[in-house]
Amino acid sequence: MKEAFLKRMQEYLGEEYPAYLESLKQPRFRGLRVNETRCSTDRFLSIAPWECRPSAICPQSFYIHEEHLGNHPYHLSGVFYLQEPSASSAVEVLDVQRGDWVLDLCAAPGGKSTQIAAKLAHTGFLLSNEIEPKRARVLLSNMERLGFSEYAITNERPQRIADTLKGCFDKVLVDAPCSGEGMFKKHEQAMEDWSEENVRRCALRQQEILRSAYETLRPGGILVYSTCTYAKEENEETVAAFLATYSDMELLDCGVSFGRSGFEQPGIDAAKVRRIFPMDGGEGHFIARMRKKGDAPRIRMRTLPSMKADAYAQAFLKDQLQEPDAYLYTQGTQVYARTQPFVLLEPLKVVRQGILCGESVKKRFEPHQHFYMASVHQSHLLYVHDMDQRECEQFLKGHPIASSQRGFLCMRYQGFPLGFGKGDGTWVKNRYPKGMRIGEQVRLC
């Protein structure tokens, strides 16, 4: 179906079509986004060992040429997230402010959720939902690695979220599942598999998701809809149909200078939406910003009082932190922490809320990786081991590290946390998760 897809693109782009064809022959854009809850952008640029070319889309996003940065300590410590710059566009349009309560309704693998959480900077609340269980675990892994705490991840159908949390959010992002036409350079077979039937099927699903998003948004709240596809059916037509269904929703200008206006479509002002093509410096994105008319505070979710952890957990937290976490939640033997009260999310299926500190096992407390990766803990941790480059490489491969320190230690590289170990006065026994360890042949720095 490659020919049918390209014919549509020729109709869309007209005289720009040759430039689009040429873009398909070029390497895809690569990029990263700095996590400013872990490291300032200025500091990152001073220590990054590769060229970072600024993006006009997001101040924290940069174009890079290097590949295979997933094993670099800065990535493993959550200093940056690998993300092509145009993928950061939707959250820039969402304009998240500290203290907002935000819903990311289709959140995996986590690029946009981690961007939202960084903008919230440990304030407000982020609910990141993913319908596919395996993808929800990937989302959790990324939120852990980047060190966030004021969030919850749910594994639900969008309508279940809407039924439970009507009017609870100031901002809602729908980065909708789509036909992915902007990703064809990344997934070459996808162009061969493309079909108009799949485009129409995606458009119907997108309408269903937007209906759920509408219900969760408070009057006066902002809804941003985005895709990584070019199809009008999934973009301008979907937005026009949504606005026709909900008369209290209005289309706003995206308020950004990057990209270009959308395609003409009855029912919307095409100049208010944004499209990004490869000719604009991205692999392909569509963004629309809408507001629910009126003005009313969000409906407040019920919160839970801080629970008292068992003696083993209490002793651990008191030993490890100068200022133990303000709010705790216990589930069985596991202990979770947040700087703000926990939110009652029943009956939703919650994958994680807050920081998983660890669990009590056989009259002792076993900490979890998330406890030592959490950004809010870094200035309060009492015991750390700052590794040099050789030690860092050995730690990430699962080897013990020589040290005279005893007890649990946060293992850091250049001040950035990578995990933890337990010292016996001679060696630090490695507690870096086995599934995350790198191969013996890998060189990091």
C-alpha positions as CSV (number, residue, x, y, z in Angstrom):
1,M,0.0,0.0,0.0
2,K,3.0,2.3,-0.2
3,E,1.8,3.8,-3.5
4,A,-1.6,4.7,-2.0
5,F,0.0,6.4,0.9
6,L,2.4,8.4,-1.2
7,K,-0.4,9.5,-3.5
8,R,-2.2,10.9,-0.5
9,M,0.9,12.7,0.6
10,Q,1.3,14.2,-2.9
11,E,-2.3,15.5,-2.7
12,Y,-1.6,17.0,0.8
13,L,1.7,18.7,0.0
14,G,1.5,19.7,-3.6
15,E,4.7,21.5,-4.6
16,E,6.4,20.4,-1.3
17,Y,5.9,16.7,-2.1
18,P,9.4,16.3,-3.7
19,A,11.0,17.7,-0.5
20,Y,9.0,15.2,1.5
21,L,10.1,12.3,-0.7
22,E,13.7,13.4,-0.3
23,S,13.2,13.5,3.5
24,L,12.4,9.8,3.4
25,K,15.9,9.0,2.1
26,Q,17.5,10.9,5.0
27,P,18.3,9.5,8.5
28,R,15.5,10.1,10.9
29,F,15.8,12.9,13.4
30,R,17.3,11.9,16.7
31,G,17.1,13.8,19.9
32,L,17.0,13.9,23.7
33,R,15.3,16.0,26.3
34,V,17.0,17.1,29.5
35,N,15.2,16.2,32.7
36,E,15.6,19.4,34.7
37,T,14.4,17.8,38.0
38,R,17.7,15.9,37.8
39,C,20.1,18.3,36.0
40,S,19.8,21.9,34.7
41,T,20.0,22.2,30.9
42,D,23.0,24.5,31.2
43,R,24.9,21.9,33.3
44,F,24.0,19.2,30.9
45,L,25.4,21.1,28.0
46,S,28.6,21.6,29.9
47,I,29.1,17.9,30.6
48,A,27.6,16.2,27.5
49,P,30.3,14.5,25.5
50,W,28.5,14.9,22.2
51,E,27.1,17.8,20.1
52,C,23.6,18.9,21.1
53,R,21.9,21.2,18.6
54,P,19.0,23.2,20.1
55,S,15.5,22.6,19.0
56,A,13.0,25.4,18.4
57,I,10.3,23.2,19.8
58,C,11.2,22.8,23.4
59,P,14.0,24.5,25.4
60,Q,15.1,21.2,26.9
61,S,15.1,19.3,23.6
62,F,18.2,18.9,21.4
63,Y,19.0,17.2,18.1
64,I,21.8,14.7,18.3
65,H,23.6,12.4,15.8
66,E,24.9,9.8,18.2
67,E,23.1,6.4,18.4
68,H,23.0,3.8,21.2
69,L,22.9,6.2,24.1
70,G,20.7,4.0,26.2
71,N,23.6,2.6,28.2
72,H,25.2,5.9,28.9
73,P,25.2,6.8,32.6
74,Y,23.4,10.1,32.0
75,H,20.6,8.2,30.4
76,L,20.5,5.4,33.1
77,S,20.5,8.0,35.8
78,G,17.5,9.9,34.3
79,V,19.4,13.0,33.3
80,F,17.8,12.8,29.9
81,Y,15.1,11.0,28.0
82,L,15.7,9.9,24.4
83,Q,13.1,11.7,22.4
84,E,12.9,13.1,18.9
85,P,12.3,16.9,19.4
86,S,8.9,17.1,17.5
87,A,7.6,14.6,20.0
88,S,7.9,17.2,22.7
89,S,5.6,19.6,20.9
90,A,2.3,18.5,22.5
91,V,3.4,19.1,26.1
92,E,4.8,22.5,25.1
93,V,1.4,23.4,23.8
94,L,-0.3,22.0,26.9
95,D,1.6,24.6,28.9
96,V,1.8,22.8,32.2
97,Q,2.1,25.0,35.2
98,R,3.4,24.0,38.7
99,G,0.5,22.9,40.8
100,D,-1.6,21.6,37.9
101,W,-3.5,18.3,38.1
102,V,-2.8,16.7,34.7
103,L,-4.1,13.5,33.0
104,D,-2.0,11.8,30.3
105,L,-4.6,9.5,29.0
106,C,-2.5,7.4,26.5
107,A,0.9,7.6,28.2
108,A,3.3,4.8,27.3
109,P,6.2,4.6,26.8
110,G,6.4,7.8,28.8
111,G,8.0,10.6,26.8
112,K,5.2,13.0,27.3
113,S,4.5,11.9,30.9
114,T,8.1,12.4,31.9
115,Q,8.0,15.8,30.2
116,I,4.9,16.8,32.1
117,A,6.3,15.6,35.4
118,A,9.5,17.6,34.9
119,K,7.4,20.7,34.3
120,L,5.3,20.0,37.5
121,A,8.6,19.8,39.4
122,H,7.2,17.7,42.3
123,T,4.0,19.8,42.6
124,G,0.4,19.1,41.6
125,F,-0.4,15.6,40.4
126,L,0.0,13.6,37.2
127,L,-2.1,10.6,36.4
128,S,-0.5,8.6,33.5
129,N,-2.8,6.0,32.0
130,E,-1.9,3.1,29.7
131,I,-4.4,0.5,28.5
132,E,-1.8,-2.2,27.6
133,P,-0.3,-3.9,30.7
134,K,3.2,-4.4,29.2
135,R,3.4,-0.9,28.0
136,A,2.3,0.3,31.4
137,R,5.3,-1.4,32.9
138,V,7.6,0.3,30.4
139,L,6.0,3.6,31.4
140,L,6.6,2.9,35.1
141,S,10.3,2.0,34.4
142,N,10.8,5.4,32.7
143,M,9.1,7.3,35.5
144,E,11.2,5.5,38.1
145,R,14.5,6.1,36.2
146,L,13.8,9.8,35.9
147,G,13.1,10.0,39.6
148,F,9.5,11.3,39.8
149,S,7.3,11.0,42.9
150,E,4.0,13.0,42.5
151,Y,2.3,10.8,40.0
152,A,0.2,7.7,39.6
153,I,0.1,5.1,36.8
154,T,-3.1,3.4,36.0
155,N,-3.8,0.5,33.6
156,E,-7.3,1.2,32.4
157,R,-9.6,1.8,29.5
158,P,-10.1,5.6,29.0
159,Q,-13.8,5.3,29.7
160,R,-13.1,3.8,33.2
161,I,-10.9,6.8,33.9
162,A,-13.7,9.1,32.8
163,D,-16.4,7.3,34.9
164,T,-14.2,7.6,38.0
165,L,-12.6,11.0,37.6
166,K,-15.1,13.4,36.1
167,G,-14.0,17.0,36.1
168,C,-10.8,16.2,38.2
169,F,-8.1,17.7,35.9
170,D,-6.9,21.1,34.9
171,K,-5.0,19.8,31.9
172,V,-5.6,16.7,29.8
173,L,-3.3,15.3,27.1
174,V,-4.5,12.8,24.5
175,D,-1.5,11.7,22.5
176,A,-3.8,9.3,20.6
177,P,-2.9,5.9,19.2
178,C,-2.8,6.5,15.4
179,S,-1.7,5.1,12.1
180,G,1.8,6.4,12.8
181,E,2.6,7.8,9.4
182,G,5.2,10.1,10.9
183,M,7.1,7.1,12.2
184,F,7.6,5.3,8.8
185,K,11.3,6.1,8.7
186,K,11.6,4.4,12.1
187,H,9.4,1.4,11.2
188,E,9.9,0.8,7.5
189,Q,7.5,-2.1,7.3
190,A,4.7,0.2,8.6
191,M,4.5,2.0,5.2
192,E,4.0,-1.3,3.4
193,D,1.3,-2.2,5.9
194,W,-0.5,1.1,5.6
195,S,-4.2,1.2,4.6
196,E,-7.0,3.7,4.5
197,E,-9.1,1.2,6.4
198,N,-6.6,1.4,9.3
199,V,-6.7,5.2,9.2
200,R,-10.5,5.2,9.5
201,R,-10.3,2.6,12.3
202,C,-7.9,4.8,14.2
203,A,-10.1,7.8,13.7
204,L,-13.1,6.1,15.3
205,R,-10.9,5.0,18.3
206,Q,-9.6,8.5,18.7
207,Q,-13.2,9.9,18.9
208,E,-13.9,7.5,21.7
209,I,-10.8,8.5,23.6
210,L,-11.6,12.2,23.2
211,R,-15.1,11.6,24.7
212,S,-13.5,10.2,27.8
213,A,-11.0,13.0,28.0
214,Y,-13.8,15.5,27.8
215,E,-15.4,14.1,30.9
216,T,-12.3,14.3,33.0
217,L,-11.7,18.0,32.2
218,R,-12.9,20.7,34.5
219,P,-14.7,23.8,33.0
220,G,-11.9,26.2,32.0
221,G,-9.5,23.3,31.6
222,I,-7.2,22.7,28.6
223,L,-7.3,19.6,26.4
224,V,-4.5,19.0,23.9
225,Y,-5.0,16.4,21.2
226,S,-2.0,15.1,19.3
227,T,-0.9,12.4,16.9
228,C,2.2,11.4,15.0
229,T,0.4,10.9,11.8
230,Y,-0.4,13.0,8.7
231,A,-3.9,11.7,7.9
232,K,-6.6,14.4,7.9
233,E,-9.1,11.8,9.1
234,E,-7.1,11.4,12.3
235,N,-6.3,15.1,12.7
236,E,-8.3,18.0,11.5
237,E,-11.4,15.8,10.8
238,T,-11.2,14.2,14.2
239,V,-10.9,17.6,15.9
240,A,-13.8,19.1,13.9
241,A,-16.1,16.1,14.7
242,F,-15.2,16.5,18.4
243,L,-16.0,20.2,18.5
244,A,-19.3,19.6,16.7
245,T,-20.2,17.1,19.3
246,Y,-19.3,19.2,22.3
247,S,-20.5,22.8,21.9
248,D,-18.8,23.9,25.2
249,M,-15.4,23.1,23.7
250,E,-13.5,25.8,21.8
251,L,-10.4,25.5,19.6
252,L,-7.6,27.8,20.8
253,D,-4.5,28.9,19.0
254,C,-1.6,26.6,19.9
255,G,0.4,29.7,20.7
256,V,3.7,28.5,19.4
257,S,5.9,29.5,16.4
258,F,7.2,26.0,15.4
259,G,5.7,23.9,12.7
260,R,2.9,25.2,10.3
261,S,-0.8,25.6,10.1
262,G,-3.1,22.6,9.6
263,F,-5.0,21.7,6.4
264,E,-8.3,23.4,5.7
265,Q,-11.3,21.7,7.3
266,P,-14.9,22.8,7.7
267,G,-15.6,23.4,11.4
268,I,-12.2,24.5,12.5
269,D,-9.7,27.3,12.0
270,A,-6.8,25.5,10.4
271,A,-4.4,28.4,11.4
272,K,-5.0,27.5,15.1
273,V,-3.7,23.9,14.9
274,R,-0.1,22.9,14.2
275,R,1.5,20.3,12.0
276,I,5.1,19.3,11.9
277,F,6.6,17.7,8.7
278,P,10.2,16.5,8.2
279,M,10.7,19.8,6.3
280,D,10.0,21.6,9.6
281,G,12.6,19.7,11.6
282,G,10.6,16.7,12.9
283,E,9.3,13.3,12.0
284,G,5.7,14.2,11.9
285,H,3.2,15.6,14.5
286,F,-0.2,17.2,14.7
287,I,-1.4,19.2,17.7
288,A,-4.7,20.9,18.6
289,R,-5.4,22.9,21.8
290,M,-8.9,23.1,23.1
291,R,-10.6,24.7,26.2
292,K,-13.8,23.7,28.0
293,K,-15.9,26.8,28.3
294,G,-16.7,28.1,31.7
295,D,-14.6,28.4,34.8
296,A,-14.8,26.0,37.8
297,P,-12.3,24.5,40.1
298,R,-11.5,20.9,39.5
299,I,-13.4,18.3,41.5
300,R,-11.1,17.3,44.2
301,M,-10.2,13.6,44.5
302,R,-10.4,12.1,48.0
303,T,-7.0,11.8,49.6
304,L,-5.7,9.4,52.2
305,P,-4.1,10.2,55.6
306,S,-0.5,9.2,56.0
307,M,-0.2,5.6,57.2
308,K,2.3,4.4,59.9
309,A,4.8,2.0,58.5
310,D,6.0,-1.0,60.5
311,A,9.1,-0.6,62.8
312,Y,11.5,-2.0,60.1
313,A,10.4,0.6,57.5
314,Q,10.4,3.4,60.0
315,A,13.9,2.5,61.2
316,F,15.1,2.4,57.6
317,L,13.6,5.8,56.6
318,K,15.0,7.4,59.7
319,D,18.4,6.0,59.1
320,Q,18.6,6.9,55.4
321,L,16.9,10.4,55.2
322,Q,17.6,13.6,57.0
323,E,13.9,14.4,56.5
324,P,11.8,11.3,56.1
325,D,8.9,11.4,53.6
326,A,5.9,13.4,54.7
327,Y,3.2,10.9,53.5
328,L,3.4,7.1,53.5
329,Y,1.1,4.5,52.2
330,T,1.4,0.8,53.0
331,Q,0.1,-2.1,50.9
332,G,0.8,-5.4,52.4
333,T,4.5,-5.4,53.2
334,Q,5.3,-2.6,50.7
335,V,5.8,1.0,51.7
336,Y,5.2,4.0,49.3
337,A,6.0,7.6,49.8
338,R,4.9,11.0,48.5
339,T,5.6,14.6,49.5
340,Q,1.8,15.2,49.2
341,P,-1.2,13.1,50.3
342,F,-2.0,9.9,48.4
343,V,-5.0,10.1,46.2
344,L,-7.8,7.5,46.5
345,L,-8.1,6.1,43.0
346,E,-10.4,3.1,43.6
347,P,-11.8,1.2,41.7
348,L,-9.1,1.9,39.1
349,K,-6.2,-0.5,38.6
350,V,-3.2,1.3,39.9
351,V,0.3,0.2,38.8
352,R,2.1,2.7,41.1
353,Q,1.4,5.8,43.0
354,G,4.4,7.7,44.5
355,I,7.8,6.2,45.3
356,L,8.1,2.5,46.1
357,C,10.5,2.7,49.1
358,G,10.7,-1.1,49.5
359,E,9.2,-3.8,51.6
360,S,9.6,-5.5,55.0
361,V,10.8,-9.1,54.6
362,K,11.7,-11.5,57.4
363,K,12.3,-8.8,60.1
364,R,14.2,-6.4,57.9
365,F,13.5,-3.8,55.3
366,E,14.6,-4.3,51.7
367,P,14.8,-1.0,49.8
368,H,13.7,-0.6,46.2
369,Q,15.6,1.0,43.3
370,H,12.9,3.8,43.1
371,F,13.8,5.0,46.6
372,Y,17.3,5.9,45.6
373,M,16.4,7.2,42.2
374,A,13.7,9.7,43.5
375,S,14.8,13.2,42.9
376,V,13.1,14.5,46.0
377,H,15.4,12.3,48.1
378,Q,18.7,13.3,46.7
379,S,19.4,16.3,48.9
380,H,18.3,14.3,52.0
381,L,20.1,11.0,51.6
382,L,22.6,10.5,54.4
383,Y,24.7,7.8,52.8
384,V,26.1,8.0,49.3
385,H,29.1,6.6,47.3
386,D,30.3,8.8,44.5
387,M,31.8,6.6,41.8
388,D,34.5,7.4,39.4
389,Q,34.2,6.3,35.7
390,R,35.7,2.9,36.3
391,E,33.5,2.1,39.3
392,C,30.4,3.4,37.5
393,E,31.1,0.9,34.7
394,Q,31.6,-1.9,37.1
395,F,28.5,-1.1,39.0
396,L,26.3,-1.1,36.0
397,K,27.6,-4.5,35.0
398,G,26.6,-5.8,38.4
399,H,30.0,-6.0,40.1
400,P,30.8,-5.1,43.7
401,I,32.6,-1.9,44.5
402,A,35.4,-1.5,47.0
403,S,34.5,0.8,49.9
404,S,34.9,1.0,53.6
405,Q,31.3,2.2,54.1
406,R,28.7,0.1,55.7
407,G,24.9,-0.2,55.2
408,F,22.8,0.9,52.3
409,L,24.3,3.5,50.0
410,C,23.0,5.5,47.1
411,M,25.5,4.9,44.2
412,R,26.1,8.0,42.2
413,Y,28.1,9.1,39.2
414,Q,28.9,12.8,38.9
415,G,26.3,13.4,41.5
416,F,23.5,11.6,39.6
417,P,22.0,8.5,41.2
418,L,22.2,5.1,39.5
419,G,20.9,2.8,42.2
420,F,22.1,1.4,45.5
421,G,24.3,-1.2,47.2
422,K,25.0,-2.4,50.7
423,G,28.4,-2.0,52.2
424,D,30.1,-4.4,54.6
425,G,33.1,-2.3,55.3
426,T,35.2,-3.8,52.5
427,W,32.8,-4.1,49.5
428,V,29.5,-2.6,48.4
429,K,27.3,-5.5,47.4
430,N,25.7,-4.6,44.1
431,R,21.9,-4.1,44.2
432,Y,21.5,-2.7,40.7
433,P,18.5,-4.6,39.2
434,K,19.7,-7.6,37.3
435,G,17.4,-6.9,34.3
436,M,18.9,-3.5,33.9
437,R,22.6,-4.5,34.0
438,I,24.7,-4.0,30.9
439,G,26.9,-6.5,29.1
440,E,30.5,-7.1,30.0
441,Q,31.7,-6.0,26.5
442,V,30.0,-2.6,26.8
443,R,32.1,0.5,27.2
444,L,30.2,3.4,28.7
445,C,32.4,6.5,28.6
